Amino acid sequence: MRIWKPIPNFFAGVLLLFLSTLPPCIDAQSGAKFLVTVENTSQDLIPIAWTPGLWYLGNQPDPLFVPDSPILTNGLEALAEDGNPTPLHQSLGDSSGTFGSSLINPGQTVSFEIIAVPGEELSIASKLAQSNDVFVSNDQPVALFDSSDEPLPLINASASLRLWDAGTEANQSPLQGPDQPPRQSGPDTGAEEGSLRIFSDSTRAMPRVSQFLDFAVVQSGGSFDIEVLNITDSPIEGISNIPTGFWALTNEQHRFFESGATATSSLEDFAEDGNEASTIATLTGDPDVGATGSVNPVSGTTQFTVTPTPEFGYFNLAFFVSAGNDMFIAAESPIALTSGGSLIPAETVRQSLLSQLQVWDAGTEANQSLGLGGNQALRQTFPGQGPTDPISFVRAYLDAGNDLSGPLIPDTLNVAIAQTPGELQFRIDRFSQSSDTSFLLSPLIVIRHTTGTPLLDIWPAAYAQWFELGNSSSLEAELENLPNVISVDIVNATLPGGDIFEFQLSQFSSGVEYLSLASALVPSNDSFVALPLEGVALTDSGGSLRPVSDLESEFTLGLRTWDAGTEANEPGGIGVHQLALSGSTGGSLEGNGLVRLVDDPVWVYPSPADAIQIQIQFIDTIVFKDGFE
């Protein structure tokens, strides 16, 4: 065990003189004490926090992990997934320590002291709170001494910080994932990357505005010409889901809404049903508003001009999001167009739009799955339809709700089973509009087998074409080749859109026979409805049909939504790579199971440069000797 024992300054000189007379084998040494300060510098509209972290002193090039390799069994997984640095500290021993006792929130700092000797370098790691397995750490250890082994007086270690994906858990939307602290049921809860599992993502999580909208801003004389642009590689359908909006030229005091307050009636009309006319009429009579107008990407009105005046030098922009129940996009405070009587540069205005516009929840209607809720504007039967939001105030939109969790019967599906001598009749109904998740179903795959888990046995090879192209024939062929499979049938819906499936089974085996079912959810990236992987036993060991009541009970408990793990999940039902009835264009893999730099295909993470700073300051030289006090 290495123990650093500082020597009181009063005795330092005498001890150094004494040690210089000792034989070389005594090996006197000196080190340096440093003060390390970790600061959360995030100014994000949605607060970013860091968990308690770990520091390590050593001279290895990759002391905590090896990039682009599987995670080491040193306790880093506990830090990356659950924010617990203790297992990693215990693994690394006395050359390491922990810092922080609770979340490090924006504006907060944590400081600690370390004592190092020449040749030792510092590594630091801390989890990005409310992520699945993302952590911040150095891309290489930080040098504390110069080439002459003199301690560096002041070190800014921030430039070496990177965000890393531990590769141990499938990513969900930051701050909106059901398997992230503090929402997860316990440590190590989330599914492994690329694994076949019960679906556990949020069906309501929404990307940041900057992921699907951009703006072209051009200064023209004393005005700004602003055009709304759709980002072509967005994880959602961009402007097609932002059908209407408005802009307003205002003074600095104007607020279209107040975060934490109850929504006005005009905001409720706009956020729930996209009625911008009511809002524009209200703004027209507001003394804090100089001009206003409509923005409607669907009809092609994506450009508008604002001309600031000495009285009205600010503006705001708002969009209705039809994929939500009461969702809208706006800036909490108006965006400046002038400063000191002069126009602000056009690029600065653009950057203000990208940084200040965010998604809001009006708090007037309960949320449902994005783009799939029966009470949302495109599917509701009349305006204002839907139950009241249990959180009845305006707030930043962050919803980790999973409307596909638990059994699908009776809220989404209904199953009826009838028995006649030697035959079973099945009918599966999907509730198209009453559900929070009005998915369609692909043709139903009906598998009869004697043992085993057929859907697992062919995973993942045949799943790719099933979800990428809606092609179940490859899945059928793979299943038929399994030795334990009796038959495979593809059952089409009896009504367009996948509402009702009916099929009959007869001529059962003499022993236990099982039934497995699978149907892809449309739209989704790689989700499907299925019974447990081992199926449901239709007959007992003697070959007799089991009671219908037992079968219906097992269907009720067993029909769940599964995630094939072959493609990264996009938001709700509005992802550009999701399976539609006509097929899909193909999405990205969930991950490769390796520790790697964060490069998520769907969700945006904060840049360490904007969210964390680490300063290291030399304090004093320490003279120490093992065994001396």
C-alpha positions as CSV (number, residue, x, y, z in Angstrom):
1,M,0.0,0.0,0.0
2,R,1.3,3.5,-0.9
3,I,0.7,6.1,1.8
4,W,1.7,9.7,1.4
5,K,2.7,11.2,4.7
6,P,3.3,15.0,4.5
7,I,6.2,16.3,6.6
8,P,5.6,19.4,8.7
9,N,7.4,22.4,7.1
10,F,9.3,23.0,10.4
11,F,11.2,19.7,10.0
12,A,11.6,19.6,6.3
13,G,15.0,21.2,6.0
14,V,16.5,19.2,8.8
15,L,15.1,16.0,7.4
16,L,16.4,16.7,3.9
17,L,19.9,17.3,5.3
18,F,19.6,14.0,7.3
19,L,18.4,12.0,4.3
20,S,21.2,13.2,2.1
21,T,23.7,11.4,4.4
22,L,21.9,8.0,4.2
23,P,22.9,5.2,1.9
24,P,21.4,5.2,-1.6
25,C,19.1,2.3,-0.8
26,I,17.0,4.5,1.5
27,D,15.7,6.3,-1.7
28,A,14.4,9.6,-0.5
29,Q,11.7,11.2,-2.7
30,S,9.6,14.3,-3.0
31,G,6.2,14.9,-4.7
32,A,3.8,17.7,-5.4
33,K,0.4,18.5,-4.1
34,F,-2.2,19.7,-6.5
35,L,-5.7,21.1,-6.1
36,V,-8.1,19.7,-8.7
37,T,-11.4,21.6,-9.3
38,V,-14.2,20.1,-11.4
39,E,-16.9,22.6,-12.4
40,N,-20.2,22.1,-14.2
41,T,-20.2,24.9,-16.7
42,S,-23.4,23.8,-18.5
43,Q,-25.7,26.6,-19.5
44,D,-28.0,24.3,-21.4
45,L,-31.7,25.1,-21.5
46,I,-32.2,21.6,-20.0
47,P,-29.8,21.2,-17.0
48,I,-26.9,18.8,-17.5
49,A,-25.5,17.2,-14.3
50,W,-22.4,15.0,-13.6
51,T,-22.3,12.2,-11.0
52,P,-19.6,11.7,-8.4
53,G,-16.5,10.6,-10.2
54,L,-13.1,8.9,-9.9
55,W,-9.5,10.1,-10.2
56,Y,-6.4,8.0,-10.9
57,L,-2.7,8.6,-10.8
58,G,-0.4,6.4,-12.8
59,N,1.8,6.1,-15.8
60,Q,-0.2,3.7,-18.0
61,P,-1.4,5.0,-21.4
62,D,-5.0,3.7,-20.9
63,P,-5.5,3.2,-17.2
64,L,-9.4,3.2,-17.1
65,F,-10.3,1.7,-20.5
66,V,-9.0,1.0,-23.9
67,P,-10.8,2.9,-26.7
68,D,-12.6,0.8,-29.3
69,S,-12.3,-2.3,-27.1
70,P,-14.7,-4.1,-24.7
71,I,-15.0,-2.5,-21.3
72,L,-12.5,-3.7,-18.7
73,T,-13.8,-5.7,-15.7
74,N,-12.5,-3.0,-13.4
75,G,-15.7,-1.4,-12.2
76,L,-16.0,1.2,-14.9
77,E,-19.4,-0.2,-15.9
78,A,-20.9,0.7,-12.6
79,L,-19.7,4.3,-13.0
80,A,-20.8,4.6,-16.6
81,E,-24.3,3.1,-16.0
82,D,-25.1,4.0,-12.4
83,G,-22.8,6.8,-11.5
84,N,-21.1,4.7,-8.8
85,P,-17.3,5.2,-8.7
86,T,-16.7,2.9,-5.7
87,P,-16.2,-0.4,-7.6
88,L,-13.7,1.3,-9.9
89,H,-11.9,2.9,-7.0
90,Q,-11.7,-0.5,-5.2
91,S,-10.3,-2.1,-8.3
92,L,-7.6,0.5,-8.8
93,G,-6.6,0.8,-5.2
94,D,-4.7,3.5,-3.4
95,S,-3.6,5.2,-6.6
96,S,-7.2,6.3,-7.1
97,G,-9.9,8.2,-5.2
98,T,-13.4,9.5,-5.7
99,F,-14.7,13.0,-5.7
100,G,-18.2,14.4,-5.1
101,S,-20.9,13.1,-2.8
102,S,-23.9,14.0,-4.9
103,L,-24.8,15.3,-8.4
104,I,-22.7,18.2,-9.7
105,N,-25.3,20.5,-11.1
106,P,-24.8,23.6,-13.3
107,G,-22.7,26.2,-11.6
108,Q,-21.4,23.8,-8.9
109,T,-17.8,22.8,-8.3
110,V,-16.1,20.0,-6.5
111,S,-12.5,20.3,-5.4
112,F,-10.0,17.7,-4.1
113,E,-6.3,17.4,-3.5
114,I,-3.9,14.8,-4.9
115,I,-0.2,14.1,-4.3
116,A,1.8,12.9,-7.3
117,V,5.4,12.1,-8.1
118,P,7.2,12.8,-11.4
119,G,6.1,10.4,-14.1
120,E,2.5,10.1,-12.8
121,E,-0.3,11.5,-14.8
122,L,-4.0,12.1,-13.9
123,S,-7.1,10.5,-15.3
124,I,-10.6,11.4,-14.4
125,A,-14.1,9.9,-15.1
126,S,-17.6,11.0,-14.3
127,K,-21.0,9.8,-15.6
128,L,-23.3,12.1,-17.5
129,A,-26.3,11.9,-15.3
130,Q,-29.5,10.7,-16.9
131,S,-27.8,8.8,-19.6
132,N,-27.5,5.0,-20.0
133,D,-23.7,4.5,-20.1
134,V,-22.1,7.8,-21.2
135,F,-19.3,9.2,-19.2
136,V,-16.7,12.0,-19.5
137,S,-13.0,11.2,-19.3
138,N,-9.6,12.2,-20.7
139,D,-8.7,11.0,-24.2
140,Q,-5.2,10.6,-22.7
141,P,-3.9,11.1,-19.1
142,V,-3.0,14.7,-18.0
143,A,0.7,15.5,-17.4
144,L,1.3,17.1,-14.1
145,F,5.1,17.7,-14.5
146,D,7.2,19.2,-17.2
147,S,10.2,17.6,-18.9
148,S,12.4,18.6,-16.0
149,D,10.1,16.9,-13.5
150,E,9.0,20.3,-12.2
151,P,5.3,20.5,-11.3
152,L,3.3,22.5,-13.7
153,P,1.8,25.6,-11.9
154,L,-1.6,25.7,-13.5
155,I,-3.2,23.1,-15.8
156,N,-6.4,23.4,-17.8
157,A,-7.3,19.7,-18.3
158,S,-10.6,20.5,-20.0
159,A,-9.3,20.2,-23.6
160,S,-8.5,16.5,-23.1
161,L,-12.1,15.6,-22.0
162,R,-14.3,13.6,-24.3
163,L,-17.7,11.9,-24.0
164,W,-17.4,8.2,-24.1
165,D,-20.0,5.4,-24.6
166,A,-19.2,2.4,-22.4
167,G,-20.9,0.1,-24.9
168,T,-22.6,-1.8,-22.1
169,E,-26.1,-0.6,-22.4
170,A,-28.4,0.5,-25.3
171,N,-28.8,4.3,-25.5
172,Q,-32.0,6.0,-24.8
173,S,-32.8,9.7,-25.1
174,P,-30.7,11.7,-22.6
175,L,-32.9,12.8,-19.7
176,Q,-35.8,10.8,-21.2
177,G,-34.8,7.2,-20.9
178,P,-36.7,4.8,-18.6
179,D,-33.5,2.8,-17.9
180,Q,-31.5,5.8,-16.7
181,P,-31.0,7.0,-13.2
182,P,-33.1,8.2,-11.4
183,R,-36.0,6.5,-13.3
184,Q,-34.5,3.0,-13.6
185,S,-35.8,0.4,-11.1
186,G,-32.3,-0.4,-9.9
187,P,-28.6,-0.5,-10.8
188,D,-27.6,-2.3,-14.0
189,T,-31.2,-2.2,-15.3
190,G,-30.9,-1.4,-19.0
191,A,-30.5,-3.9,-21.9
192,E,-27.2,-4.6,-23.6
193,E,-26.5,-3.0,-26.9
194,G,-27.8,-5.2,-29.8
195,S,-29.8,-7.6,-27.6
196,L,-33.2,-9.1,-28.1
197,R,-35.3,-7.9,-25.2
198,I,-38.6,-6.6,-24.0
199,F,-39.1,-3.0,-25.4
200,S,-38.0,-0.5,-22.7
201,D,-37.5,2.8,-24.5
202,S,-39.6,5.9,-24.1
203,T,-42.2,6.2,-26.8
204,R,-42.6,9.9,-26.1
205,A,-39.0,11.2,-26.0
206,M,-38.4,14.1,-28.4
207,P,-35.1,15.2,-29.9
208,R,-33.7,18.7,-29.6
209,V,-34.8,21.3,-32.0
210,S,-31.4,21.7,-33.5
211,Q,-31.6,18.0,-34.6
212,F,-34.4,18.6,-37.1
213,L,-34.6,22.3,-37.8
214,D,-32.1,24.9,-39.0
215,F,-32.4,28.4,-40.2
216,A,-31.0,30.6,-43.0
217,V,-30.7,34.2,-41.8
218,V,-29.8,37.0,-44.2
219,Q,-29.5,40.7,-43.3
220,S,-31.1,42.8,-46.0
221,G,-30.9,46.5,-45.3
222,G,-32.5,47.1,-42.0
223,S,-34.3,43.8,-42.0
224,F,-33.6,40.1,-41.5
225,D,-34.9,37.5,-44.1
226,I,-35.4,34.2,-42.2
227,E,-36.0,30.8,-43.8
228,V,-37.0,27.6,-41.9
229,L,-35.0,24.6,-43.1
230,N,-35.5,20.9,-42.6
231,I,-32.3,18.9,-41.7
232,T,-32.2,16.1,-44.2
233,D,-30.4,13.6,-41.9
234,S,-32.7,14.3,-39.0
235,P,-33.9,11.3,-36.9
236,I,-37.4,12.6,-37.4
237,E,-39.4,13.9,-40.3
238,G,-38.6,17.5,-39.5
239,I,-40.9,20.1,-41.1
240,S,-43.5,17.5,-42.1
241,N,-44.2,17.2,-38.3
242,I,-44.0,21.0,-37.8
243,P,-47.0,22.1,-39.9
244,T,-47.7,25.6,-38.6
245,G,-46.4,28.4,-36.6
246,F,-46.0,32.1,-36.1
247,W,-43.4,34.8,-35.5
248,A,-43.7,38.0,-33.5
249,L,-41.5,41.2,-33.4
250,T,-41.5,42.3,-29.8
251,N,-39.8,44.4,-27.1
252,E,-37.5,42.8,-24.5
253,Q,-40.2,42.4,-21.9
254,H,-42.7,40.3,-24.0
255,R,-43.2,36.7,-23.1
256,F,-45.4,34.4,-25.3
257,F,-45.7,32.1,-22.3
258,E,-44.3,31.7,-18.8
259,S,-42.5,28.5,-17.7
260,G,-44.1,27.1,-14.6
261,A,-47.4,28.9,-15.2
262,T,-50.7,27.7,-16.4
263,A,-51.1,28.0,-20.2
264,T,-53.3,30.7,-21.6
265,S,-56.3,29.7,-23.7
266,S,-54.6,30.9,-26.8
267,L,-51.5,28.8,-26.0
268,E,-53.7,25.8,-25.3
269,D,-55.4,26.2,-28.7
270,F,-52.0,26.5,-30.4
271,A,-50.2,23.7,-28.6
272,E,-53.1,21.1,-28.9
273,D,-54.6,21.9,-32.3
274,G,-52.2,24.2,-34.1
275,N,-54.6,27.1,-34.2
276,E,-52.1,30.0,-34.7
277,A,-54.8,32.4,-35.9
278,S,-56.1,32.7,-32.3
279,T,-52.6,33.4,-31.0
280,I,-51.8,35.9,-33.8
281,A,-55.1,37.7,-33.0
282,T,-54.1,37.9,-29.4
283,L,-50.6,39.2,-30.2
284,T,-51.9,41.8,-32.6
285,G,-53.5,43.7,-29.8
286,D,-50.5,43.4,-27.4
287,P,-48.7,46.7,-26.8
288,D,-45.4,44.7,-26.4
289,V,-45.7,43.3,-30.0
290,G,-44.9,45.4,-33.1
291,A,-45.7,42.9,-35.8
292,T,-46.6,39.2,-36.2
293,G,-47.2,36.7,-39.0
294,S,-47.8,33.1,-39.9
295,V,-45.2,30.4,-40.8
296,N,-46.6,27.3,-42.5
297,P,-44.1,24.9,-43.9
298,V,-46.8,22.6,-45.3
299,S,-48.2,25.3,-47.6
300,G,-44.7,26.4,-48.5
301,T,-44.5,29.6,-46.3
302,T,-41.1,28.9,-44.7
303,Q,-39.7,32.4,-45.2
304,F,-40.5,35.7,-43.5
305,T,-39.0,39.1,-42.9
306,V,-38.6,40.9,-39.6
307,T,-37.7,44.6,-39.5
308,P,-36.6,45.7,-36.0
309,T,-37.3,49.2,-34.7
310,P,-36.0,51.1,-31.7
311,E,-39.1,50.1,-29.8
312,F,-39.3,46.5,-31.0
313,G,-35.8,45.0,-31.3
314,Y,-36.6,41.4,-30.4
315,F,-38.5,38.6,-31.9
316,N,-39.8,35.1,-31.2
317,L,-40.7,32.1,-33.3
318,A,-43.1,29.3,-32.4
319,F,-44.2,26.1,-34.0
320,F,-46.9,23.6,-33.3
321,V,-45.8,20.0,-33.2
322,S,-48.5,17.8,-34.5
323,A,-46.8,14.6,-33.3
324,G,-47.5,15.6,-29.7
325,N,-50.6,16.3,-27.7
326,D,-49.8,19.8,-26.4
327,M,-46.2,20.3,-27.6
328,F,-44.8,23.4,-29.1
329,I,-41.4,24.9,-30.0
330,A,-40.4,28.4,-28.9
331,A,-37.8,30.4,-27.0
332,E,-38.6,31.2,-23.4
333,S,-37.3,34.8,-23.8
334,P,-37.4,36.9,-27.0
335,I,-34.3,36.7,-29.3
336,A,-32.3,40.0,-29.7
337,L,-32.1,41.5,-33.2
338,T,-30.3,44.7,-32.3
339,S,-27.6,45.8,-29.9
340,G,-26.8,49.5,-29.2
341,G,-29.0,50.6,-32.1
342,S,-27.3,48.3,-34.6
343,L,-28.4,45.1,-36.2
344,I,-26.8,42.0,-34.7
345,P,-24.9,39.8,-37.2
346,A,-27.1,37.4,-39.1
347,E,-25.1,34.3,-38.0
348,T,-25.5,35.4,-34.3
349,V,-29.3,35.5,-34.8
350,R,-29.1,32.0,-36.4
351,Q,-27.1,30.6,-33.5
352,S,-29.5,32.2,-31.0
353,L,-32.4,30.5,-32.7
354,L,-30.6,27.1,-32.5
355,S,-29.6,27.5,-28.9
356,Q,-32.8,29.1,-27.5
357,L,-35.6,27.4,-29.3
358,Q,-36.7,24.3,-27.5
359,V,-39.6,21.9,-27.2
360,W,-42.2,22.7,-24.5
361,D,-45.1,20.9,-22.9
362,A,-48.1,23.2,-22.5
363,G,-49.4,21.1,-19.6
364,T,-53.0,21.1,-20.9
365,E,-53.3,17.5,-22.3
366,A,-51.9,14.1,-21.2
367,N,-49.0,13.0,-23.5
368,Q,-49.2,9.9,-25.7
369,S,-46.6,8.2,-28.0
370,L,-45.2,10.7,-30.5
371,G,-47.1,10.6,-33.8
372,L,-49.3,7.7,-32.6
373,G,-51.7,9.0,-30.0
374,G,-55.4,8.8,-30.7
375,N,-55.9,12.3,-29.0
376,Q,-53.3,14.0,-31.2
377,A,-54.3,16.6,-33.8
378,L,-54.0,14.4,-36.8
379,R,-56.0,11.5,-35.3
380,Q,-58.4,13.1,-32.9
381,T,-62.1,13.3,-33.8
382,F,-62.5,16.9,-32.5
383,P,-60.3,19.7,-31.2
384,G,-59.3,19.6,-27.5
385,Q,-59.9,15.9,-27.3
386,G,-57.9,14.1,-24.6
387,P,-57.7,13.9,-20.8
388,T,-56.1,16.7,-18.8
389,D,-52.3,16.6,-18.2
390,P,-51.7,15.6,-14.6
391,I,-48.9,18.2,-14.6
392,S,-50.9,21.3,-15.3
393,F,-48.2,23.9,-16.1
394,V,-45.9,24.9,-18.9
395,R,-42.5,23.2,-18.8
396,A,-39.6,22.0,-20.9
397,Y,-40.7,18.8,-22.7
398,L,-39.0,15.8,-21.1
399,D,-41.2,12.6,-21.1
400,A,-39.7,9.2,-20.4
401,G,-43.1,7.5,-20.7
402,N,-43.2,4.1,-22.4
403,D,-46.7,3.4,-23.7
404,L,-45.6,-0.1,-24.8
405,S,-44.5,-1.3,-21.4
406,G,-46.4,-4.3,-19.8
407,P,-48.9,-6.6,-21.5
408,L,-50.7,-5.2,-24.6
409,I,-54.0,-6.7,-23.6
410,P,-56.5,-5.2,-22.9
411,D,-55.4,-1.6,-23.7
412,T,-54.0,-2.1,-27.2
413,L,-54.9,-5.6,-28.3
414,N,-57.8,-8.0,-27.7
415,V,-57.5,-11.8,-28.2
416,A,-60.5,-14.2,-28.4
417,I,-60.0,-17.9,-28.5
418,A,-62.7,-20.5,-29.3
419,Q,-62.5,-24.2,-29.2
420,T,-64.3,-26.9,-31.2
421,P,-63.4,-30.6,-31.2
422,G,-59.8,-30.9,-32.3
423,E,-59.6,-27.2,-33.4
424,L,-58.7,-23.8,-31.9
425,Q,-59.9,-20.5,-33.5
426,F,-58.0,-17.3,-32.8
427,R,-59.0,-13.6,-33.4
428,I,-56.6,-10.7,-32.6
429,D,-58.0,-7.2,-32.7
430,R,-56.0,-4.0,-32.6
431,F,-57.6,-0.9,-31.1
432,S,-56.7,1.7,-33.8
433,Q,-57.7,5.0,-32.3
434,S,-58.5,4.5,-28.6
435,S,-54.9,3.6,-27.7
436,D,-52.0,5.8,-26.6
437,T,-50.0,3.9,-29.3
438,S,-52.0,3.4,-32.5
439,F,-49.4,1.2,-34.2
440,L,-50.3,-0.9,-37.2
441,L,-49.3,-4.5,-37.3
442,S,-47.5,-6.3,-40.1
443,P,-48.7,-9.8,-41.3
444,L,-48.8,-12.2,-38.4
445,I,-46.2,-15.0,-38.2
446,V,-47.8,-18.1,-36.6
447,I,-45.3,-20.7,-35.5
448,R,-46.2,-24.2,-34.2
449,H,-43.3,-26.0,-32.5
450,T,-42.6,-28.8,-30.0
451,T,-39.7,-27.3,-28.0
452,G,-37.2,-24.5,-28.0
453,T,-37.4,-20.8,-28.8
454,P,-37.8,-20.4,-32.5
455,L,-37.8,-16.6,-32.6
456,L,-34.6,-16.5,-30.6
457,D,-32.9,-19.3,-32.6
458,I,-33.0,-17.3,-35.8
459,W,-32.0,-14.0,-34.2
460,P,-30.6,-11.7,-35.5
461,A,-29.9,-12.7,-39.1
462,A,-33.5,-12.9,-40.5
463,Y,-34.7,-9.9,-38.5
464,A,-32.9,-7.3,-40.7
465,Q,-35.0,-7.8,-43.8
466,W,-38.2,-8.2,-41.7
467,F,-37.8,-4.7,-40.3
468,E,-35.8,-3.0,-43.0
469,L,-38.1,-4.1,-45.8
470,G,-41.2,-5.5,-44.1
471,N,-40.3,-8.8,-45.7
472,S,-41.4,-11.7,-43.5
473,S,-40.7,-14.4,-46.1
474,S,-37.0,-14.6,-45.1
475,L,-38.1,-15.0,-41.5
476,E,-40.6,-17.7,-42.5
477,A,-37.9,-19.6,-44.4
478,E,-35.4,-19.5,-41.5
479,L,-38.1,-20.7,-39.1
480,E,-39.1,-23.6,-41.3
481,N,-35.6,-24.9,-41.3
482,L,-35.5,-25.3,-37.5
483,P,-35.9,-29.0,-36.5
484,N,-38.4,-28.3,-33.7
485,V,-40.8,-26.3,-35.8
486,I,-44.0,-28.1,-37.0
487,S,-45.3,-25.3,-39.3
488,V,-45.0,-21.6,-40.1
489,D,-47.9,-19.6,-41.6
490,I,-48.2,-15.9,-42.5
491,V,-51.6,-14.5,-41.6
492,N,-52.7,-11.3,-43.3
493,A,-55.2,-8.9,-41.7
494,T,-58.8,-9.3,-42.7
495,L,-59.2,-5.5,-42.8
496,P,-56.8,-3.0,-44.3
497,G,-54.3,-1.4,-41.9
498,G,-53.8,-4.5,-39.8
499,D,-56.9,-4.3,-37.5
500,I,-58.1,-8.0,-37.3
501,F,-56.2,-11.3,-37.6
502,E,-58.0,-14.6,-37.7
503,F,-56.6,-18.1,-38.0
504,Q,-57.4,-21.7,-37.0
505,L,-55.2,-24.6,-35.7
506,S,-55.9,-28.3,-35.9
507,Q,-54.2,-31.7,-36.0
508,F,-52.1,-31.3,-32.9
509,S,-49.1,-33.3,-31.9
510,S,-49.3,-36.3,-29.6
511,G,-47.2,-34.5,-26.9
512,V,-46.9,-30.9,-25.9
513,E,-47.2,-28.4,-28.7
514,Y,-46.4,-24.7,-28.4
515,L,-47.6,-21.7,-30.3
516,S,-45.4,-18.6,-30.9
517,L,-46.6,-15.4,-32.6
518,A,-44.8,-12.4,-34.0
519,S,-45.9,-9.2,-35.8
520,A,-43.8,-6.2,-36.5
521,L,-45.0,-2.8,-35.2
522,V,-45.6,-0.2,-37.9
523,P,-44.0,2.3,-37.7
524,S,-41.0,1.3,-35.6
525,N,-37.3,0.6,-36.2
526,D,-37.2,-3.0,-35.0
527,S,-40.1,-3.6,-32.6
528,F,-42.6,-6.4,-32.7
529,V,-45.4,-8.0,-30.8
530,A,-44.8,-11.5,-29.6
531,L,-45.6,-14.1,-27.0
532,P,-42.8,-15.3,-24.7
533,L,-39.9,-16.7,-26.7
534,E,-40.7,-20.2,-25.5
535,G,-44.3,-19.8,-26.7
536,V,-47.6,-20.9,-25.1
537,A,-48.4,-24.5,-24.7
538,L,-51.5,-25.5,-26.6
539,T,-51.6,-29.1,-25.5
540,D,-50.6,-31.0,-22.4
541,S,-48.1,-33.9,-22.3
542,G,-50.8,-36.3,-23.5
543,G,-51.7,-34.2,-26.6
544,S,-55.0,-32.9,-25.2
545,L,-56.0,-29.3,-25.8
546,R,-55.6,-27.1,-22.7
547,P,-58.6,-25.1,-21.4
548,V,-59.4,-22.0,-23.4
549,S,-59.4,-19.9,-20.2
550,D,-55.8,-20.9,-19.5
551,L,-54.8,-20.0,-23.0
552,E,-56.5,-16.6,-22.9
553,S,-54.9,-15.9,-19.5
554,E,-51.4,-16.7,-20.9
555,F,-52.0,-14.6,-24.0
556,T,-53.2,-11.7,-21.8
557,L,-50.0,-11.8,-19.7
558,G,-47.7,-12.9,-22.4
559,L,-48.3,-10.7,-25.5
560,R,-45.7,-8.0,-25.1
561,T,-43.7,-5.6,-27.3
562,W,-40.1,-6.7,-28.0
563,D,-37.1,-4.9,-29.3
564,A,-35.0,-6.9,-31.8
565,G,-31.9,-4.8,-30.9
566,T,-30.9,-4.7,-34.6
567,E,-31.4,-0.9,-35.1
568,A,-31.3,2.2,-33.0
569,N,-34.7,3.3,-31.9
570,E,-35.9,6.7,-33.2
571,P,-38.6,8.8,-31.5
572,G,-42.1,7.3,-31.1
573,G,-43.6,6.8,-34.6
574,I,-42.0,9.7,-36.4
575,G,-38.5,8.3,-37.2
576,V,-37.3,8.6,-40.8
577,H,-35.9,5.1,-40.8
578,Q,-38.8,3.3,-39.2
579,L,-40.7,0.5,-40.9
580,A,-43.8,1.6,-42.7
581,L,-46.2,-0.5,-44.6
582,S,-44.3,0.3,-47.8
583,G,-40.9,-0.5,-46.3
584,S,-38.0,1.5,-44.8
585,T,-34.8,3.1,-45.9
586,G,-32.6,1.5,-43.2
587,G,-31.4,2.9,-39.9
588,S,-28.2,2.6,-37.8
589,L,-27.1,-0.1,-35.5
590,E,-27.6,0.3,-31.8
591,G,-23.9,0.0,-31.0
592,N,-21.0,-2.3,-31.2
593,G,-20.5,-3.2,-27.6
594,L,-17.1,-1.4,-27.4
595,V,-16.0,1.7,-25.4
596,R,-16.0,4.4,-27.9
597,L,-16.4,8.2,-28.4
598,V,-20.1,9.1,-28.3
599,D,-21.5,9.3,-31.8
600,D,-25.1,8.4,-31.4
601,P,-27.2,8.1,-34.6
602,V,-30.4,9.4,-33.0
603,W,-29.7,11.5,-29.8
604,V,-27.5,14.6,-29.3
605,Y,-25.3,14.8,-26.2
606,P,-23.7,17.9,-24.8
607,S,-20.1,18.8,-25.7
608,P,-17.7,18.5,-22.7
609,A,-16.3,21.9,-23.8
610,D,-19.7,23.4,-22.9
611,A,-20.5,21.4,-19.8
612,I,-17.4,20.7,-17.7
613,Q,-14.1,22.4,-16.8
614,I,-11.2,20.9,-14.9
615,Q,-8.5,23.1,-13.5
616,I,-5.4,21.6,-11.7
617,Q,-3.3,24.0,-9.5
618,F,0.1,23.2,-8.0
619,I,0.0,23.9,-4.2
620,D,3.2,22.8,-2.6
621,T,6.2,20.4,-2.7
622,I,5.8,17.5,-0.4
623,V,8.8,15.6,1.0
624,F,7.9,12.1,2.0
625,K,9.5,8.8,2.9
626,D,7.7,5.5,3.5
627,G,8.1,4.8,7.2
628,F,8.9,8.3,8.3
629,E,6.4,10.7,9.8
